[in-house]
């Protein structure tokens, strides 16, 4: 294969650190993603994995003592002697240093996950941009040329079941296929996923959802039975019939909603196009580092109807109804979010979207009722954007060939009007007739959350036109405090 060296460490602190590591341990190799990506001609400029004969943690400590300014290290695994050297001087960079797992580099590589990640070059050669003597005991170069994800050994997923999700992640990231033999090994180890920590599962799941066409990967994950193992809450929705308004069962509707959502991401409806830059910025905004709203919203699409099976009623005409299913869905989603150890903020946003996804009725009432629009914007804040995208995608996934295009168009127009109202609200916020100083000076209130609660009520009433002047606002505050 043609090699294109995309990393340049000739200058700067990172290059100095790598040269120093080489002096400390000449038997140091670059492994994993940096080798793979260089053969693929991909740029990789913020991390590197090294293995060596010495203990990685000891080497990391020595490096930090030599380069004390703008560098630190974090022990990752004492048993394997792995540490992460973190460089933030000039530019952020991380170097993971690990002791050979096995007698030498060949044994170490044989224990890794996939052949395309089990290649190494001596650090000395890497720094000189030479990839002639690549150590490739499992055939990684061949699999790279064939665009195949293949396990290094039959013990791959027994040793670490999380590698099941990593296989899907690399397939999505690189556009590769997973070999049939590897996929069979993955299926055998699905029950072992329950032993993997929630934090590790969550990180791999978000890696997958951050990919542009993750719905294709989710299709593969669910076809292999992995989705059921991760989220047993979805099992009742498989094959669960809805009603004449839907052309798919509950589970397949969720998958279709995810596909429609990804289509909306890349091809906004015309009514939302004027807000395209703001929507893109919002979707890329991370709730927690490495976990953007874009990926979180995909979870919302996948789980938004989980409560339908438990909410089924059949009316006298025989029609299947799911009144209140959004509340039941929110309960199940909260359960999943807690199990995944999502942050409180992530849990709140996700539950809001799921609980609110039936609010789309408002969007088809053109012209939109101003009072309802303002209430919706106040309730969801910035995350009204995610809710609107979910509602549009949910409706697009509902009727398939029988979809009413004019109804879908009306909802999109309504969503555009809501966004216009929302952005006007945050760009020109209403000037309150009363403020915190008034509450303290006129009513003797003390600093605290109660002042915020009162002002929120005043803001809502003022925005809705119920309070028209300062005197009415002060009278309302008096009523709120003495009722």
Buried (B, 14 or more C-beta within 10 A) or exposed (E): EEBBEBBEBEEBBBBBBBEBBBEBBEBBBBBBBBBBBBBBEBEBEEBBBBBBBBBBBBBBBBBBEEBEEEBBBEEBEEEBBBBBBBBEEEEEBBBBBBBBBEEEBBEBBBBBBBBBBBBBBBBBBBBEBBBEEBBBBBBBBBBBEEEBBBBBBEEBBEBBBBBBBBBBBBBBBBEBBBBEEBBEBBBEBBEBBEEBEEEBBBBBBBBBBBBEEBBBBBBBBBEBEBBBBBBEBBBBBBEBEBEEEBBBBBBBBBBBBBBBBBEBBEEBBEBBEBBEEBBEEBBEEEBEEEBBBBBBBBBBBBBBBBBBBBBBEEEEEEEBEBEEBBEBBBBBBBEBBEBBEBEEEBBBBBBBBBBBBBBBEBBBEEEBEEEBBBBBBBEBEBBBBBBBBBBBBBBBBBBEEEBEEEEBBBBBBBBBBBBBBBBEBEEEEEEBBBBBEBBEEEBEBEEEEEBEEBBEEBBBBBBEEEBEEEEBBBEBBEEBEEE
